[in-house]
């Protein structure tokens, strides 16, 4: 990290802009940023440089989406995440750059596969429930038309921002993986994105919960990173140059998020996760 060429600095600046965009629009896109940092800088050192940039992005995201967080989900996740952070710290004590890149890339691709499998099962269950409800409605209408029955209808808010549908086991599994990956390579974003998608979070609830989660988590990681030597005077000097590029990315993301369809949003998050995982494996 002693000498950085102009094109490398430009790549880091673009990745920093993408950090801001990912924090306010598409969280999974952040994997591309960490892959760029890991490609330009040594993988271990890149985590220390990237962490302050992520914290600034988290602050901007909290400022925009602070009212949309789902705190019960956050409280359910943090104990498991703490275990993952400790495990990640121990891993970094002996792991080299190749081990860091390979393990994180493999975890991202594995979690993507698990999430797609779970979403497919959920879709099949929803289709079955819809068919059952349709048959029940047809039967009720027939009873009403003949005067043999009455029906009371109870409504639910179809436009809820957040529909949480995962249990404690899933929260623990994703939490440990999220804590481990975020400590090792700041790659917790994709893991938590997949968890929030599998839990049924809509865009605003997704972004608000992610914003608070990563602000608290990334700030808590600073002492660990300093203790491991990942954050020092040189890394902070580089951060001072790159932080200027986070703000325009955050505002661009905020301008775009309302224009992104929910299905497109989900696909972008999953697609960015796959791309980031493959990049880490191939670097």
N, C-alpha and C positions, 0 to 999 in steps of 0.2 A: 504493500500500500504506500510505499515511499514515493514512487513515481507513477503518475496516472496520465495517460495521453489524452489529447483533446477529445477524441472519439469516445474513449471510455467515460470521460466526464459527461459527455453529451448523453450517453446511454444511461448513466446513473441519474441524470437530470430528468430524462423521459420516464424512467422507472419511478422517480419520486413524484412526478405529476400523476402517474397512474395510481400511486398510493392514495393521493387525495381523491381521485375519481372513485376508486374502489370503496373508500370509506363512506362515501355519500351516495353511491349508486349500485355497484355490483361488487359485493365483497369478494367473491371468488377470483376476480381479476387480479387480486393482490398476489397470487401465486406467480404471475408473470414477473412482477417486480422483484420478488425474492430470488427468482431464477436469474434475472439480469444481474442483481447484486452478487450472487454466488458465482456467476460467470466472469464478471469483471474483477472482483476481489477474491482473496482466499475465502473459502466457505465459512470458516470459523469467524474470521474478522468481519465478514459481511454482516453477520447477525448483530454485532455491536454497532456498526454504522447505521444499519437500518432501524434499530429500535427507537432512537429519538425521533426519527422521521415518522414512524408509525404512531408514536404518542401524539405528535402534532396533528396528524390526520384524525386520530381518535377524538381529540379535543374539538376539532371542527365538526366531526360527525355528531358528537354529543350536543353541541350547540344547536344543530339543526333538528335532531330527532330525539332529544332528551325526554319528551313527553310520551313516546311510543314504546318504551321499554317494558318488558314483561318480567317483573322482579321475582315472582315465584320460580320461574325458569332459571334465572341467574343464581338464586340462593340454592337451588337444587344442584347446579353444576359446580359451584366453587370448591366444595370439599374434594371432589374427584379431580378437579383441575390442579389443586394444590399437590396432590399425589403425583400427577404427571409432571409438574414443574420440577419437583425434587428428583424424580427419575431422570428427567432430561438433563439436569445439572450434573448428576453423577455420570451420565453417558458422555457429556462433554469433557469430563476430566481425562478421558483416555481416547476418545474417538478422533480420527483424523478427518480431513476434508472429504475424502472419498466416502468414508463411512457415513458422514452426515448427509451428503447428497443422496446416496443410494437408499438409505433407510427412510428418509422423508419422502422421496419420490415414490417408493414402493407403498408406503402407508397411504399416500394421497390416492393412488390408483385403486388400492384395495378398498378404501372407504367409499370411493365413487361407485365401485361395483356393488358393495353392500347397499348403498342408498338407492341405486337404481332397482335392485332386486326388491327392496322393501316397498318402494313406490309402486312397482308393478303389482305386488300382492295387494296393496291398499286400493289400487284402481279396480282390481277384480272384485274385492270385497264391496266397494262402493257400487259397482255395476249390479252385483247380486242384491244389495239392499234396495237399490232403485227399482229393480224388477219386482221385488217383494212388495214395496210400497205402492207401486202401480197396480198390482193385483188387488191389494187391500183397498185402494181407493175405488177401483171398479166395483168391488163387492159392496162397499159402503154406499156408493151411488145407487146401486141396484136396490138395496134395502130402503134407502130414502125414497126412491121413486114409487115403491110399493107401500110405503108408510109403516114398515116393520122395524125401523130403527132410527136412531138419532145420532148425530156426530158432533163432537166438540173439537175444535181445531186449536192447537197451540202453536204459535209461531216462534221462530228463532231468527236471530239477526243474521241474515245471509251475508251482510257486508262487513262482518267483524274483521278487524285487522289481523287478529291472531287467533288461531284455533290450535291449541296445544294437544297433541295426541301421542306422546311417547311416555313410557314408564321410567321408573328409577333405574332399571338395568341399562337401558339405552343411554340415559343421562350419565351414568357412571362410566360406561364404556367410551362414549364420545368425550366425556370430560377428561379422563385420563389421557386419551390420545391427543386431545386438544392441548392440554398442559404440556405434554411431552414434546409435541411438534412445535409449539410456539417457543419453548425454551431452547430447543436445539437449533431451529432455523427460522424462527418467526413465521412458521407455517401453520399456525393454529387456525387461521382464517378459513381455509377450505374445509377443515374438519368440522368446525362449528357451523359453517354455512350449510354443510350437508345435514347436520343435526337439526338445525332450525327449519330447513326445508322438509325433512322427514317428520317434524313435529307439526307441520301445517301452518307455519308462519306466513302471513302475507307480507307485502313489501315494506310497509311502514313499521310494523311490529318487528319484522326481520332486522331492519336497519337500526331501529332504536335499541333493541336488545343487544345486537352486535356491538353498537357504539359503546354502551356502558360496560359491557363485558370486557372488551379489549382495552378500554381506557384503564380500568381497575387492574386488569391482568398485566398489561405492559408496564405500568408504573411500578407494580410490585416486582417485576423482573429486573429492574435497574440494579439493585444491590447485588443480585446473583451475577449479572453480566459484568459489573465492575470487579467483583471478587474473582471472576474467571479471567480477567484481563481483556475482555472483549470490548469494553468501553474505556478509552483513555484520551489523552489530550489530542493525539493525531486523529482519532476517529471523530471527535467532537469538532475539530477544525473542518473536516470534510462535511460533516453535518451542517455546519454554519453556511456552507455554500449551497447545499442541496435543499434546505428547508424552504427557500424562496419559491421552489417549484411545486410545493404541496398545495398551496392556497388556490392557484388557478385550476388545478385538477379537482379540488373539492367543489368549487363553484360550478365547474362544468358538469360534474356528477349530479349536483343538486338540480341543475337545469334540465338534465336528461331523464331523471328517475321517474317523473310523472308521465313521461311519454313512452315508457317501457311497459309492454303488456306483461301480465303476471307469468304466463307460460313462457314467453320469451325470456323474462327475467330468470326463471328457474333453469332454462336451458343454457343461458349464458354463464350462470354460476357453475353448473356442472361441467360445461365445456371448458371453462377457464381452469377448473380444477384438474381436468384430464391433461390439458396442455402443460400446466405447471408441473404436474407429476412426471410427465414424459421428458420435459426439459431437464429436470433434476437428474433423471436416470441417464440421460444421454450426454450431459455436459462432461 
